[in-house]
Amino acid sequence: MKIVTHPSIKSYFDADESRQEVEQAFSRGLAYAGHSLMVPEKFSYQVLPHFNDRYALFNQGENYELISNVCLHRQAQLLEGQGRARSIVCKLHCWGYDNTGQLKGAPHFKDAPSGQLKKESLSVWNGLLFRGRSPNMGLSALGLEDYLDFTDYFYAGSETSEYQFNWKTFIEIYLENYHVYS
């Protein structure tokens, strides 16, 4: 019989231990990136605050991608908010990229450098966009198809809140408040 013990006090305050726990607990799970309603038309983009504005969600027409929002030249932020773009130009030194992140122009360079912004294709499940794998479940079999139907909706905005506490504290309070037994 395996004895389950309460986490040590150190595990609530040690940054390295917390990082390892988060990696172990959440790395194999689903990684939500956004929703297709955030980028409803081809060439539309949305900078993602839940990725600290370091990535933009792009609708490429036949697929969705996360593209780095950081210029390869001097690491400046490329895009803000949301909009439509077939090309991206860095405001700092005018390096230009196409909507797939491919470097197209670098002024003041005799030999133009080549480069590609980091990008990642997303998987789609009922309009929800995931990094890596997507859920493997049928909504109708679960009786949820009416609850996760976003047909007549539009994207209104995002709000991100950050709290300075260890994730275990939130889980423990959540379990206690809702009387969920683990």
Secondary structure, 3 states (H helix, E strand, C coil): CCCCCCCCCHHHHCHHHHHHHHHHHHCCCCEEEEEHHHCCCCCEEEECHHHCCCEEEEECCCCEEEEECECCCCCCECCCCEEECCEEECCCCCCEEECCCEEEECCCCCCCCCCECCEEEEEEECCEEEECCCCCCCHHHHCCCCCCCCCCCCCCCCCCCCCCCCHHHHHHHHHHHHCCCC
